[in-house]
């Protein structure tokens, strides 16, 4: 994972595009779960998000930038990594392979919870 301070220009552009959607739909620079919700919008085409709707051109920009850099931006904080020092919270770039592993693990965890519940 590459911390925000070390993002390339292209990775920074992806972060900015994802953050802009969060700002437009939630009035927050990076709403919790933004990376997962934007990924879902890319997969299912549902543009409803927060207090509005994702601009289709913005979402296509995110798709194109993600393909260009072969990765995704995630946000780490204490919710994601318990005990993570505050000074290490923030955006990270992950390769597409890392991202797919993360969402696969999250889906598997949800399935386990549903089976137990």
Beta strands, then each sheet from edge to edge (+ up, - down):
strand 1: 2-3
strand 2: 48-49
strand 3: 52-53
strand 4: 71-76
strand 5: 90-95
sheet 1: 1+ 5- 4+
sheet 2: 2+ 3-
end
